[in-house]
Amino acid sequence: MKKGCLTMSANYEPAYLKILSGGKLQEKIKQAKKHLTECNLCPHNCGVNRKEKLGVCRATDKVIVSSFGPHFGEEAPLVGTKGSGTIFFAYCNMRCVFCQNCELSFGGEGQPVGNDELADIMLELQDYYHCHNINLVTPTHFVPNILEALYLAAERGLRLPLVYNCGGYEKLETLALLDGVIDIYMPDFKYHLAERGQRYSGVKNYPEMVKKALKEMDRQVGGLKTDELGIAYRGLIIRHLVMPGGLEDTREVLKFIKEELSPDCLVNLMEQYYPAHRAYQYEEISERLSRQEYEEALKYAGELGLRLAG
């Protein structure tokens, strides 16, 4: 067991089960559903009726699931021996020019499912695949649907920790709806410079938004906690993709994590950048990340004493 890890009690239960009775989860669903007719779930604040018009993310009021199943490519504390129960949603509230899943995030690849069907998927990941968690990938624009599906699934026996796997461009009001629901937050922290967020992801004030979001996530769940087998059940995991020519930006991202967040949050410093989608149109990021750049980033993270994913 890694230093800083806590052992999960045999009596531990996911956060959402604690608000299943008493009407609190239903009230969250009610509040979230208001965004389907006037959507302000993310910092874009489109304000559109999603039953009639598309906002920046291009999602309607219906969930689009691109794929689901046990995933063994996630962080080790999520994967364990049975895999992380990932549900990949179509569309995204960011427009990253280097997106490696552009068919999903831009193209909306997937199938529409009702909230009851989404509940069935969650239960299948638990009861058939025996995954360690339910991993919601790019979920922000479907929060109202997810909350209702979660309620239906929990009523029918769902007992797995819930992972919120997002791009970091989140709104505090939406995170407040998720307080007491999400067990593990796993946001990206892509950039520390606002101009990089605008240039490469088409979003304004990314650093300002992600810093506020990370602090709120940390307040809700704290550092990453795992059981005696090293399987995560609560806490914060932060991903940062090191990009070509972005070493100084990476250093600032890591410094913020060190100085502002719980010391035992897990940081995944990722090296798998390659010029996917439209990245070839931007000369400075049109080639793969060099090994030297990644090693320098990794060395700096070690010097800070961050808890790094293996």
Secondary structure as the mmCIF struct_conf table of DSSP 4:
data_model
#
loop_
_struct_conf.conf_type_id
_struct_conf.id
_struct_conf.beg_label_comp_id
_struct_conf.beg_label_asym_id
_struct_conf.beg_label_seq_id
_struct_conf.end_label_comp_id
_struct_conf.end_label_asym_id
_struct_conf.end_label_seq_id
TURN_TY1_P TURN_TY1_P1 LYS A 3 GLY A 4
HELX_LH_PP_P HELX_LH_PP_P1 THR A 7 SER A 9
TURN_TY1_P TURN_TY1_P2 ALA A 10 ASN A 11
HELX_RH_3T_P HELX_RH_3T_P1 ALA A 15 ILE A 19
BEND BEND1 LEU A 20 GLY A 23
HELX_RH_AL_P HELX_RH_AL_P1 LYS A 24 LYS A 33
HELX_RH_3T_P HELX_RH_3T_P2 LYS A 34 LEU A 36
TURN_TY1_P TURN_TY1_P3 THR A 37 THR A 37
BEND BEND2 GLU A 38 GLU A 38
STRN STRN1 CYS A 39 CYS A 39
BEND BEND3 LEU A 41 CYS A 42
TURN_TY1_P TURN_TY1_P4 PRO A 43 HIS A 44
STRN STRN2 VAL A 48 VAL A 48
TURN_TY1_P TURN_TY1_P5 ARG A 50 GLU A 52
TURN_TY1_P TURN_TY1_P6 VAL A 56 CYS A 57
BEND BEND4 ASP A 61 LYS A 62
STRN STRN3 VAL A 63 HIS A 71
BEND BEND5 PHE A 72 GLU A 74
HELX_RH_AL_P HELX_RH_AL_P2 ALA A 76 VAL A 79
TURN_TY1_P TURN_TY1_P7 GLY A 80 LYS A 82
STRN STRN4 SER A 84 PHE A 89
BEND BEND6 ALA A 90 ALA A 90
BEND BEND7 ASN A 93 ASN A 93
TURN_TY1_P TURN_TY1_P8 VAL A 97 PHE A 98
TURN_TY1_P TURN_TY1_P9 GLN A 100 ASN A 101
HELX_RH_AL_P HELX_RH_AL_P3 CYS A 102 SER A 105
TURN_TY1_P TURN_TY1_P10 PHE A 106 GLY A 107
BEND BEND8 GLY A 110 GLY A 110
STRN STRN5 GLN A 111 VAL A 113
HELX_RH_AL_P HELX_RH_AL_P4 ASN A 115 ASP A 127
TURN_TY1_P TURN_TY1_P11 TYR A 128 TYR A 128
BEND BEND9 TYR A 129 TYR A 129
BEND BEND10 HIS A 132 HIS A 132
STRN STRN6 ILE A 134 VAL A 137
BEND BEND11 THR A 138 THR A 138
HELX_RH_3T_P HELX_RH_3T_P3 THR A 140 PHE A 142
HELX_RH_AL_P HELX_RH_AL_P5 VAL A 143 GLU A 155
TURN_TY1_P TURN_TY1_P12 ARG A 156 GLY A 157
BEND BEND12 LEU A 160 LEU A 160
STRN STRN7 LEU A 162 CYS A 166
BEND BEND13 GLY A 168 GLY A 168
HELX_RH_AL_P HELX_RH_AL_P6 LEU A 172 LEU A 178
TURN_TY1_P TURN_TY1_P13 ASP A 179 VAL A 181
BEND BEND14 ASP A 183 ASP A 183
STRN STRN8 ILE A 184 PRO A 187
STRN STRN9 ASP A 188 ASP A 188
BEND BEND15 HIS A 192 LEU A 193
HELX_RH_AL_P HELX_RH_AL_P7 ALA A 194 SER A 201
BEND BEND16 LYS A 204 ASN A 205
HELX_RH_AL_P HELX_RH_AL_P8 TYR A 206 VAL A 221
BEND BEND17 GLY A 223 GLY A 223
STRN STRN10 LYS A 225 THR A 226
TURN_TY1_P TURN_TY1_P14 GLU A 228 LEU A 229
BEND BEND18 GLY A 230 GLY A 230
STRN STRN11 ALA A 232 LEU A 241
TURN_TY1_P TURN_TY1_P15 PRO A 244 GLY A 245
HELX_RH_AL_P HELX_RH_AL_P9 LEU A 247 GLU A 260
BEND BEND19 LEU A 261 LEU A 261
TURN_TY1_P TURN_TY1_P16 PRO A 263 ASP A 264
STRN STRN12 LEU A 266 MET A 270
TURN_TY1_P TURN_TY1_P17 HIS A 277 ARG A 278
HELX_RH_3T_P HELX_RH_3T_P4 ALA A 279 GLN A 281
BEND BEND20 TYR A 282 TYR A 282
HELX_RH_3T_P HELX_RH_3T_P5 GLU A 283 ILE A 285
BEND BEND21 SER A 286 GLU A 287
HELX_LH_PP_P HELX_LH_PP_P2 ARG A 288 SER A 290
HELX_RH_AL_P HELX_RH_AL_P10 ARG A 291 LEU A 304
TURN_TY1_P TURN_TY1_P18 GLY A 305 GLY A 305
STRN STRN13 ARG A 307 LEU A 308
#
